[in-house]
């Protein structure tokens, strides 16, 4: 059976080409193992803690830029859905965004982070798009980016619109609290879909990131990565009428992801 996967990764700020190459390799490993939906972190290939607009403008891209091109080819080759975060330049306006590419490699959904973290406020404009809806074989999916989980508009929308899957690229800051999965579940409330949280790990400018990427479903943790290390984890999706699926444990190129809050 096909799987859903999340990638955990530590980008090196400014080394976009090298970061993209590593991210594509991680995603391809998950796809070769049977994943048909892969979620990658927020701002996945560029880093996160930027000083201001000028620094971000140098690495920001349009929706058909290098990140989209790299993952479009991959999604088409494997006939899979891929969700990845990026720094978007829309004319002179900058957004913390995420895109979903469909199994034909085309842009399927686009979202701009609506609830900005303090680091975003240095350069980004709050998102102006509705929460997207795109079909998958396992139900309708949407996208939220990190702090959006703390936005009542988002948590209300996923219940009201009956999304079955939430793709959640994140750069969650390490706040020295190992109960973060319980917090995410609390924010999701009574929603019982599949929550695919792809986080980064490690430090950037002295700030630590949480790692511990996770797949949550029906009010419980189905799979989780450790605090540090690049890699991926996956689970088999729920199929209507089927028995409870088996969970596939952490996978990676050479080792399982090892986990490292909120951004």
C-alpha positions as a LaTeX table, in Angstrom:
\begin{tabular}{lrrr}
\hline
Residue & $x$ (\AA) & $y$ (\AA) & $z$ (\AA) \\
\hline
Unk1 & 0.00 & 0.00 & 0.00 \\
Unk2 & 1.19 & 3.53 & $-0.70$ \\
Unk3 & 2.39 & 5.64 & 2.23 \\
Unk4 & 2.33 & 9.24 & 3.47 \\
Unk5 & 5.71 & 10.62 & 4.57 \\
Unk6 & 7.29 & 13.67 & 6.18 \\
Unk7 & 10.90 & 14.76 & 5.72 \\
Unk8 & 12.99 & 16.21 & 8.55 \\
Unk9 & 15.96 & 18.35 & 7.50 \\
Unk10 & 18.51 & 20.90 & 8.70 \\
Unk11 & 19.22 & 23.48 & 5.96 \\
Unk12 & 22.40 & 25.53 & 5.85 \\
Unk13 & 21.28 & 29.12 & 5.38 \\
Unk14 & 22.38 & 30.53 & 2.05 \\
Unk15 & 23.43 & 27.20 & 0.53 \\
Unk16 & 20.21 & 26.82 & $-1.44$ \\
Unk17 & 21.48 & 24.58 & $-4.24$ \\
Unk18 & 23.11 & 22.13 & $-1.84$ \\
Unk19 & 20.05 & 22.14 & 0.44 \\
Unk20 & 17.75 & 21.44 & $-2.49$ \\
Unk21 & 19.90 & 18.58 & $-3.68$ \\
Unk22 & 19.76 & 16.94 & $-0.24$ \\
Unk23 & 16.01 & 17.54 & 0.14 \\
Unk24 & 15.27 & 16.01 & $-3.25$ \\
Unk25 & 17.36 & 12.97 & $-2.33$ \\
Unk26 & 15.49 & 12.53 & 0.97 \\
Unk27 & 12.10 & 12.90 & $-0.71$ \\
Unk28 & 13.10 & 10.48 & $-3.45$ \\
Unk29 & 14.13 & 7.88 & $-0.88$ \\
Unk30 & 10.67 & 8.10 & 0.66 \\
Unk31 & 9.02 & 7.90 & $-2.77$ \\
Unk32 & 11.05 & 4.87 & $-3.78$ \\
Unk33 & 9.94 & 3.17 & $-0.57$ \\
Unk34 & 6.30 & 3.65 & $-1.55$ \\
Unk35 & 5.30 & 7.13 & $-0.38$ \\
Unk36 & 2.76 & 8.90 & $-2.57$ \\
Unk37 & 2.42 & 12.06 & $-0.45$ \\
Unk38 & 5.56 & 13.69 & 0.94 \\
Unk39 & 5.66 & 16.85 & 3.09 \\
Unk40 & 8.88 & 18.83 & 3.59 \\
Unk41 & 9.65 & 21.61 & 6.11 \\
Unk42 & 8.85 & 25.32 & 6.10 \\
Unk43 & 11.37 & 27.43 & 4.12 \\
Unk44 & 12.94 & 24.04 & 3.46 \\
Unk45 & 15.91 & 24.95 & 1.26 \\
Unk46 & 16.84 & 28.41 & 2.52 \\
Unk47 & 16.96 & 28.54 & 6.33 \\
Unk48 & 14.81 & 30.70 & 8.53 \\
Unk49 & 16.33 & 33.40 & 10.76 \\
Unk50 & 16.84 & 36.27 & 8.31 \\
Unk51 & 17.71 & 39.82 & 9.31 \\
Unk52 & 15.31 & 41.57 & 6.96 \\
Unk53 & 13.76 & 41.94 & 3.51 \\
Unk54 & 16.99 & 42.48 & 1.60 \\
Unk55 & 18.48 & 39.21 & 2.82 \\
Unk56 & 15.33 & 37.26 & 1.95 \\
Unk57 & 14.86 & 38.97 & $-1.41$ \\
Unk58 & 18.21 & 37.55 & $-2.50$ \\
Unk59 & 16.93 & 33.98 & $-2.12$ \\
Unk60 & 13.15 & 34.38 & $-2.62$ \\
Unk61 & 11.56 & 32.87 & $-5.72$ \\
Unk62 & 8.39 & 32.81 & $-7.77$ \\
Unk63 & 6.00 & 29.86 & $-7.73$ \\
Unk64 & 7.76 & 28.42 & $-10.78$ \\
Unk65 & 11.23 & 28.97 & $-9.33$ \\
Unk66 & 13.99 & 26.51 & $-8.48$ \\
Unk67 & 12.17 & 24.79 & $-5.60$ \\
Unk68 & 9.08 & 24.20 & $-7.73$ \\
Unk69 & 11.15 & 22.97 & $-10.66$ \\
Unk70 & 13.16 & 20.54 & $-8.54$ \\
Unk71 & 10.14 & 18.94 & $-6.91$ \\
Unk72 & 7.88 & 19.15 & $-9.95$ \\
Unk73 & 10.17 & 16.80 & $-11.83$ \\
Unk74 & 10.26 & 14.47 & $-8.84$ \\
Unk75 & 6.51 & 14.41 & $-8.26$ \\
Unk76 & 5.83 & 13.72 & $-11.94$ \\
Unk77 & 8.41 & 10.94 & $-12.13$ \\
Unk78 & 6.91 & 9.17 & $-9.13$ \\
Unk79 & 3.27 & 10.19 & $-9.75$ \\
Unk80 & 3.10 & 11.57 & $-6.21$ \\
Unk81 & 2.02 & 14.65 & $-4.26$ \\
Unk82 & 4.80 & 16.80 & $-2.74$ \\
Unk83 & 4.30 & 19.74 & $-0.35$ \\
Unk84 & 7.27 & 22.02 & 0.37 \\
Unk85 & 7.84 & 25.41 & 1.99 \\
Unk86 & 9.66 & 28.32 & 0.34 \\
Unk87 & 10.27 & 32.07 & 0.47 \\
Unk88 & 7.95 & 33.48 & $-2.18$ \\
Unk89 & 8.52 & 36.69 & $-4.12$ \\
Unk90 & 5.28 & 37.98 & $-5.65$ \\
Unk91 & 6.48 & 41.13 & $-7.35$ \\
Unk92 & 7.92 & 43.26 & $-4.55$ \\
Unk93 & 5.99 & 41.40 & $-1.82$ \\
Unk94 & 7.54 & 38.56 & 0.15 \\
Unk95 & 5.64 & 35.68 & 1.73 \\
Unk96 & 6.47 & 32.61 & 3.77 \\
Unk97 & 4.69 & 30.12 & 1.51 \\
Unk98 & 4.18 & 26.48 & 0.67 \\
Unk99 & 3.22 & 24.76 & $-2.55$ \\
Unk100 & 1.66 & 21.39 & $-3.33$ \\
Unk101 & 2.66 & 19.65 & $-6.55$ \\
Unk102 & 0.40 & 16.95 & $-7.95$ \\
Unk103 & 1.29 & 13.60 & $-9.53$ \\
Unk104 & 1.55 & 15.29 & $-12.93$ \\
Unk105 & 4.18 & 17.67 & $-11.55$ \\
Unk106 & 1.87 & 20.67 & $-11.78$ \\
Unk107 & 1.08 & 23.19 & $-9.05$ \\
Unk108 & $-1.99$ & 21.84 & $-7.23$ \\
Unk109 & $-2.22$ & 24.22 & $-4.26$ \\
Unk110 & $-0.52$ & 27.33 & $-2.91$ \\
Unk111 & $-0.66$ & 28.80 & 0.59 \\
Unk112 & 0.88 & 31.81 & 2.32 \\
Unk113 & 1.47 & 31.68 & 6.07 \\
Unk114 & $-1.24$ & 33.78 & 7.73 \\
Unk115 & $-0.11$ & 33.95 & 11.38 \\
Unk116 & 3.48 & 35.21 & 11.34 \\
Unk117 & 6.14 & 34.44 & 13.93 \\
Unk118 & 8.50 & 37.17 & 15.16 \\
Unk119 & 11.21 & 36.10 & 12.69 \\
Unk120 & 8.72 & 36.28 & 9.80 \\
Unk121 & 7.74 & 39.82 & 10.75 \\
Unk122 & 11.21 & 41.04 & 9.82 \\
Unk123 & 10.51 & 40.42 & 6.14 \\
Unk124 & 7.23 & 38.71 & 5.28 \\
Unk125 & 3.68 & 39.93 & 4.68 \\
Unk126 & 0.87 & 37.91 & 6.26 \\
Unk127 & $-0.83$ & 35.55 & 3.83 \\
Unk128 & $-3.87$ & 36.65 & 1.87 \\
Unk129 & $-5.04$ & 33.30 & 0.47 \\
Unk130 & $-7.79$ & 30.99 & 1.76 \\
Unk131 & $-6.80$ & 27.62 & 3.15 \\
Unk132 & $-6.38$ & 25.51 & 0.01 \\
Unk133 & $-8.16$ & 22.25 & $-0.72$ \\
Unk134 & $-6.68$ & 19.65 & $-3.02$ \\
Unk135 & $-7.83$ & 16.07 & $-3.62$ \\
Unk136 & $-5.74$ & 12.99 & $-2.90$ \\
Unk137 & $-6.71$ & 9.31 & $-3.03$ \\
Unk138 & $-7.07$ & 9.42 & 0.78 \\
Unk139 & $-9.24$ & 12.51 & 1.06 \\
Unk140 & $-9.11$ & 16.28 & 0.69 \\
Unk141 & $-5.90$ & 17.88 & 1.97 \\
Unk142 & $-5.00$ & 21.40 & 3.04 \\
Unk143 & $-1.85$ & 23.26 & 4.12 \\
Unk144 & $-0.97$ & 25.20 & 7.27 \\
Unk145 & 2.49 & 26.59 & 8.06 \\
Unk146 & 3.85 & 26.39 & 11.61 \\
Unk147 & 2.30 & 29.28 & 13.61 \\
Unk148 & $-0.94$ & 28.79 & 11.67 \\
Unk149 & $-1.64$ & 25.94 & 14.08 \\
Unk150 & $-1.98$ & 28.61 & 16.80 \\
Unk151 & $-4.50$ & 30.55 & 14.69 \\
Unk152 & $-8.15$ & 29.85 & 15.63 \\
Unk153 & $-9.12$ & 30.63 & 12.02 \\
Unk154 & $-7.07$ & 27.67 & 10.87 \\
Unk155 & $-8.13$ & 25.15 & 13.50 \\
Unk156 & $-11.78$ & 26.11 & 12.96 \\
Unk157 & $-11.44$ & 25.81 & 9.18 \\
Unk158 & $-10.04$ & 22.28 & 9.19 \\
Unk159 & $-13.05$ & 21.11 & 11.21 \\
Unk160 & $-15.66$ & 23.18 & 9.37 \\
Unk161 & $-14.40$ & 22.20 & 5.93 \\
Unk162 & $-13.84$ & 18.57 & 6.93 \\
Unk163 & $-10.32$ & 18.28 & 5.64 \\
Unk164 & $-9.00$ & 14.73 & 5.97 \\
Unk165 & $-5.30$ & 15.64 & 5.71 \\
Unk166 & $-3.30$ & 18.63 & 6.98 \\
Unk167 & 0.13 & 19.12 & 5.43 \\
Unk168 & 2.18 & 21.06 & 7.98 \\
Unk169 & 5.60 & 22.40 & 6.94 \\
Unk170 & 7.15 & 23.89 & 10.07 \\
Unk171 & 10.25 & 25.37 & 11.72 \\
Unk172 & 9.10 & 24.78 & 15.29 \\
Unk173 & 11.42 & 26.37 & 17.86 \\
Unk174 & 12.80 & 24.11 & 20.58 \\
Unk175 & 11.24 & 25.36 & 23.81 \\
Unk176 & 12.72 & 22.55 & 25.92 \\
Unk177 & 9.34 & 20.86 & 26.27 \\
Unk178 & 9.25 & 17.23 & 25.09 \\
Unk179 & 5.43 & 17.24 & 25.07 \\
Unk180 & 5.12 & 19.10 & 21.78 \\
Unk181 & 3.10 & 16.36 & 20.12 \\
Unk182 & 0.52 & 16.63 & 22.91 \\
Unk183 & 0.36 & 20.37 & 22.28 \\
Unk184 & $-0.21$ & 19.85 & 18.56 \\
Unk185 & $-2.95$ & 17.33 & 19.32 \\
Unk186 & $-4.55$ & 19.78 & 21.75 \\
Unk187 & $-4.57$ & 22.50 & 19.10 \\
Unk188 & $-6.21$ & 20.10 & 16.64 \\
Unk189 & $-8.98$ & 19.49 & 19.16 \\
Unk190 & $-11.66$ & 17.08 & 18.00 \\
Unk191 & $-10.33$ & 16.94 & 14.44 \\
Unk192 & $-9.36$ & 13.32 & 13.69 \\
Unk193 & $-7.68$ & 13.48 & 10.31 \\
Unk194 & $-4.02$ & 12.89 & 9.40 \\
Unk195 & $-1.59$ & 15.65 & 10.41 \\
Unk196 & 1.75 & 15.52 & 8.57 \\
Unk197 & 4.27 & 17.71 & 10.44 \\
Unk198 & 7.62 & 18.12 & 8.68 \\
Unk199 & 10.02 & 20.03 & 10.92 \\
Unk200 & 13.61 & 21.16 & 10.74 \\
Unk201 & 16.20 & 20.51 & 13.46 \\
Unk202 & 19.48 & 21.96 & 14.74 \\
Unk203 & 20.48 & 25.55 & 15.48 \\
Unk204 & 20.50 & 28.74 & 13.45 \\
Unk205 & 21.99 & 31.91 & 14.97 \\
Unk206 & 21.89 & 30.29 & 18.41 \\
Unk207 & 18.21 & 29.34 & 18.21 \\
Unk208 & 17.41 & 25.65 & 18.36 \\
Unk209 & 14.72 & 23.92 & 16.34 \\
Unk210 & 12.71 & 21.04 & 17.68 \\
Unk211 & 13.01 & 18.23 & 15.15 \\
Unk212 & 10.61 & 15.47 & 16.21 \\
Unk213 & 8.69 & 15.58 & 12.93 \\
Unk214 & 5.52 & 13.57 & 13.37 \\
Unk215 & 2.48 & 12.01 & 11.79 \\
Unk216 & $-0.59$ & 12.37 & 14.01 \\
Unk217 & $-3.91$ & 10.71 & 13.33 \\
Unk218 & $-7.19$ & 10.20 & 15.19 \\
Unk219 & $-5.87$ & 11.93 & 18.29 \\
Unk220 & $-2.65$ & 9.94 & 18.63 \\
Unk221 & 0.96 & 9.89 & 17.44 \\
Unk222 & 1.34 & 7.35 & 14.63 \\
Unk223 & 5.03 & 7.99 & 13.94 \\
Unk224 & 7.66 & 10.43 & 15.19 \\
Unk225 & 11.26 & 11.32 & 14.41 \\
Unk226 & 13.95 & 11.96 & 17.03 \\
Unk227 & 15.24 & 15.47 & 17.94 \\
Unk228 & 18.02 & 15.61 & 15.34 \\
Unk229 & 19.10 & 14.18 & 12.02 \\
Unk230 & 17.99 & 14.36 & 8.41 \\
Unk231 & 15.56 & 11.65 & 7.35 \\
Unk232 & 11.94 & 10.71 & 6.87 \\
Unk233 & 9.10 & 8.82 & 8.54 \\
Unk234 & 6.00 & 7.33 & 6.96 \\
Unk235 & 2.68 & 5.63 & 7.67 \\
Unk236 & 0.19 & 3.83 & 5.53 \\
Unk237 & $-2.89$ & 5.94 & 4.85 \\
Unk238 & $-6.35$ & 5.14 & 6.12 \\
Unk239 & $-8.55$ & 3.50 & 3.52 \\
Unk240 & $-12.31$ & 3.57 & 4.06 \\
Unk241 & $-13.52$ & 0.24 & 5.40 \\
Unk242 & $-10.03$ & $-1.13$ & 6.00 \\
Unk243 & $-8.53$ & $-2.27$ & 9.29 \\
Unk244 & $-6.25$ & 0.08 & 11.21 \\
Unk245 & $-3.08$ & 0.52 & 9.09 \\
Unk246 & 0.37 & $-0.50$ & 10.19 \\
Unk247 & 2.85 & 2.28 & 10.93 \\
Unk248 & 6.13 & 2.32 & 9.06 \\
Unk249 & 8.93 & 3.50 & 11.33 \\
Unk250 & 11.51 & 6.19 & 10.76 \\
Unk251 & 13.47 & 5.87 & 7.53 \\
Unk252 & 16.43 & 7.81 & 6.20 \\
Unk253 & 19.43 & 7.73 & 3.95 \\
Unk254 & 21.76 & 5.79 & 6.25 \\
Unk255 & 20.03 & 6.47 & 9.59 \\
Unk256 & 16.65 & 7.40 & 11.06 \\
Unk257 & 15.93 & 11.08 & 11.57 \\
Unk258 & 17.03 & 12.29 & 14.92 \\
Unk259 & 14.79 & 15.19 & 16.49 \\
Unk260 & 15.85 & 19.23 & 17.74 \\
Unk261 & 9.87 & 25.33 & 18.37 \\
Unk262 & 7.64 & 27.34 & 16.90 \\
Unk263 & 8.20 & 29.52 & 13.88 \\
\hline
\end{tabular}
